[in-house]
């Protein structure tokens, strides 16, 4: 009998010493390496998310780095590598706080990112999300039959690494170097153009065409797949092919240029996308009621026999005890209440301050669990990258912005409205962090199930990742803000607003919260989006029954992401589909190898470009001015404008060539 099968049937002890794969799992060196990887990928994701509104899953590149680095020390195995990737994946997940938290800077409530408050948001929200994922594991990972595509892919990478994958790390690092070099030439030296755009006029109607030239966004498109890219493009078609032209034709544009079209999109059309996302999120949560209740019953049922019964479970089925989970939920409510109490110290609330703390704490804990369950289910169905974290943020912001003014009224002093908006954004940031970590942890636990790991050890590793990430996120956000600023909120006079980071989701959340609190939200736009959302949800449900995917939430996301971002992402999705079509003719082994190379290329581009962006931010901060390394605009004469598109086309060709390679040498590189 296989040693792993023996171990599963052994009721007592760890039973892990009989097989070398179980000799080491939760180790000090693994935790230290996971901490380093967490910081590296968090740096990349923060920059990419603030610049484009898109973050990426760090599990697979973390697994590749872990395998390559631990091999240098010797004695590493698949379980230790799995722990490292579990901890490192927290980097990509905690960064979702940027979907909301920069809004506090945009409204002027914060003038930077205060260390302890920012850290508390990420740490408390992350630990609550981890706690919630534990009772959900049995129903959503073990019992629901969900595919968890990214968790399964990470397990395949770990198995390949155990078998001796020598080429994977080279591909990852090579792509990171190429992405970093292109990013340095574009953002740093300004020798390459970042994209092309033009505005067309047809009578009074305005249309806009644009694309970017970022290899990192091509990588994002490859990772999310053509289905999600088509949904994003559907959002683009609705926004820029219908809504903007119609609104400008009927007099919403004050002129006939790019600035007017962008203003209409930013102030009105993005709210249509918000309505689509809100309806999609509500439908998702409503459809998951039975699964959520089943998850809780299953977890408490497993703990009915007390601690002895838990120890009699096979090692591969042991979570942290549900009694610990319940106790941790209550204990975490205390620092959460302290955070709200401290945040409201400067507002003139009087006795309402304690009511605010109580309502905000109960809402965050209760609604956060519902959102964690919804995200966990969708992570299993569609993957973490397709989970509607943005939709969770919008839905939370809508509800909180309706709830808090009812509680506080106009009693918050002369800065009352701004404080209420700030409180809404803080609450939403914690819920987003909670849902994101639960979403990520369930994906990691699926990976662990496939590689025979111990759930409670993975949960400990993720807690370590949350702690490390929470400690570094505030300094990194401060660095990026002081170097670039945000669109509409520059830290110093004289900065180049064209180089400011858009932080698109945070700007949208701020717009929604402020509009509701001040009774200025164009509800007709939100209602239009809600109607479209209902139609799209019906289409999604019908297509899902036939095994096809067209997520309504992603259509809404396509409406509010910048046009250049969506088109560039779609290029990556198209490259992935063309490569897969070619590989399909070469057999399953070649297809799996090509897909793995494509994932590593995409991850490398993301990491390289983002890390260079943060290093450039550090250089600009030290010099006290933006674009400190930039050449003059005409440094290359007439050749300059053509270099960007030429390099971009070369990147697409190289990406397709490597991801679709079917020769013997390519297959040996993946085994």
DAPERA-V377363 format. One record per backbone hydrogen bond with DSSP energy under -1.0 kcal/mol. CO is the residue of the C=O (numbers start at 1). NH is the residue of the N-H. If there is no record, write none. Layout:
{{CO	NH} {CO	NH}}
This chain:
{{2	6} {3	7} {4	8} {5	9} {7	10} {19	22} {20	23} {25	27} {27	31} {28	32} {29	33} {30	34} {31	35} {32	36} {33	37} {34	38} {35	39} {36	40} {37	41} {38	42} {39	43} {40	44} {41	45} {42	46} {43	47} {44	48} {45	49} {46	50} {47	51} {48	52} {49	53} {50	503} {58	62} {59	63} {60	64} {61	65} {62	66} {63	67} {64	68} {65	69} {66	70} {67	71} {70	74} {77	81} {78	82} {79	83} {80	84} {81	85} {82	86} {83	87} {84	88} {85	89} {87	90} {88	91} {89	93} {90	94} {93	96} {94	97} {95	98} {96	99} {97	100} {97	101} {100	103} {101	104} {102	105} {102	106} {103	107} {104	109} {104	110} {105	108} {114	118} {115	119} {116	120} {117	121} {118	122} {119	123} {120	124} {121	125} {122	126} {123	127} {124	128} {125	129} {126	130} {127	131} {128	132} {129	133} {136	140} {137	141} {137	142} {138	143} {148	152} {149	153} {150	154} {151	155} {152	156} {153	157} {154	158} {155	159} {156	160} {157	161} {158	162} {159	163} {161	164} {167	171} {168	172} {169	173} {170	174} {171	175} {172	176} {173	177} {174	178} {175	179} {176	180} {177	181} {178	182} {179	183} {180	184} {181	185} {182	186} {183	187} {184	189} {185	191} {185	192} {189	631} {194	213} {196	211} {198	209} {200	207} {202	205} {205	202} {207	200} {209	198} {211	196} {214	218} {215	219} {216	220} {217	221} {218	222} {219	223} {220	224} {221	225} {225	229} {226	230} {227	231} {228	232} {229	233} {230	234} {231	235} {232	236} {233	237} {234	238} {235	239} {236	240} {237	241} {238	243} {239	244} {242	246} {243	247} {244	248} {245	249} {246	250} {247	252} {248	251} {257	261} {258	262} {259	263} {260	264} {261	265} {262	266} {263	267} {264	268} {264	269} {265	270} {269	273} {270	274} {271	275} {272	276} {273	277} {274	278} {275	279} {276	280} {277	281} {278	282} {279	283} {280	284} {281	285} {282	286} {283	287} {285	288} {288	292} {289	293} {290	294} {291	295} {292	296} {293	297} {294	298} {295	299} {296	300} {297	301} {298	302} {303	306} {306	310} {307	311} {308	312} {310	313} {314	317} {315	318} {318	456} {321	325} {322	326} {323	327} {324	328} {325	329} {326	330} {327	331} {328	332} {331	334} {332	336} {333	337} {334	338} {335	339} {336	340} {337	341} {338	342} {339	343} {340	344} {342	345} {347	349} {349	352} {350	353} {352	356} {353	357} {354	358} {355	359} {356	360} {357	361} {358	362} {359	363} {360	364} {361	365} {362	366} {363	367} {364	368} {365	369} {366	370} {367	371} {368	372} {369	373} {370	374} {371	375} {372	376} {373	377} {374	378} {375	379} {376	380} {377	381} {378	382} {380	148} {384	387} {387	389} {388	392} {389	393} {390	394} {391	395} {392	396} {393	397} {394	398} {395	399} {396	400} {397	401} {398	402} {399	403} {400	404} {403	407} {404	408} {405	409} {408	411} {413	416} {415	419} {416	420} {417	421} {418	422} {419	423} {420	424} {421	425} {422	426} {423	427} {424	428} {425	429} {426	430} {427	431} {428	432} {429	433} {430	434} {431	435} {432	436} {433	437} {434	438} {435	439} {436	440} {437	441} {438	442} {439	443} {440	444} {441	445} {442	446} {443	447} {444	448} {445	449} {446	450} {447	451} {448	453} {454	458} {455	459} {456	460} {457	461} {458	462} {459	463} {460	464} {461	465} {462	466} {463	467} {464	468} {465	469} {466	470} {467	471} {468	472} {469	473} {472	476} {473	477} {474	478} {475	479} {476	480} {477	481} {478	482} {479	483} {480	484} {481	485} {485	501} {486	489} {489	486} {496	499} {497	500} {501	487} {503	507} {504	508} {505	509} {506	510} {507	511} {508	512} {509	513} {510	514} {511	515} {512	516} {513	517} {514	518} {515	520} {515	521} {516	519} {521	523} {522	525} {522	526} {523	527} {524	528} {525	529} {526	530} {527	531} {528	532} {529	533} {530	534} {531	535} {532	536} {533	537} {534	538} {535	539} {536	540} {537	541} {538	542} {539	543} {540	544} {541	545} {543	548} {544	547} {551	555} {552	556} {553	557} {554	558} {555	559} {556	560} {557	561} {562	566} {563	567} {564	212} {564	568} {565	569} {566	570} {567	571} {568	572} {569	573} {570	574} {571	575} {572	576} {573	577} {574	578} {575	579} {576	580} {577	581} {578	582} {579	583} {580	584} {583	586} {587	591} {588	592} {589	593} {590	594} {591	595} {592	596} {593	597} {594	598} {595	599} {596	600} {597	601} {598	602} {599	603} {600	604} {601	605} {602	606} {603	607} {604	608} {605	609} {606	610} {607	611} {608	612} {609	613} {610	614} {611	615} {612	616} {613	617} {614	618} {615	619} {616	620} {617	621} {618	622} {619	623} {620	624} {620	625} {627	630} {632	635} {634	637} {636	639} {639	642} {640	643} {642	646} {643	647} {644	648} {645	649} {646	650} {647	651} {648	652} {649	653} {650	654} {651	655} {652	656} {653	657} {654	658} {655	659} {656	660} {663	667} {664	668} {665	669} {667	670} {668	671}}
